[in-house]
Amino acid sequence: MRYRKFQERHFTRFILTGRLTGQGGDEVRDLIADVKRVADRRCVLDLGGLEFIDSAGIGMLLVVNGEAVAAGKAVAMLVGEGQVLRVVTLTRIGMIIPQFESVDAYVAACVPEEVLAEHPCAPGEDPLALAARALTASAA
């Protein structure tokens, strides 16, 4: 297994590729160290690039999650398709590490500042007052 780290706007994304099995202990230790080291509180493990995962790989994801939580980080997963999705679904690891289909779904559910930034109302502003202003401006 290999991984690449990308700094997104509100979180750090780790894209895992290859095969996540019991043979990937060194890489997983490096991943844990990187997760603990990043400044972001939110980390996303993107499993879309994995071609295979076994029960040992699932266990390693749980260890990554546990170490991240102990360091004050929140971890989530993006799950691709095929064998990896089947194993993730069968093991129900998504009950422990939140699972999302896409980055957009993750942001909508877990990054409130991004969602609020796109909202046209100022904090505390009444949405009906905004609509009335928009109607008044368009009528003029």
Secondary structure, DSSP 8 states (H G I E B T S, - for coil): -EEEEEE-SSSEEEEEEEEESGGGHHHHHHHHHHHHHSS-SEEEEEEEEEEEE-HHHHHHHHHHHHHHHHTT-EEEEE--STHHHHHHHHHTGGGTS-EESSHHHHHHHH-HHHHHHH-SS-TT--HHHHHHHHHHHHH-
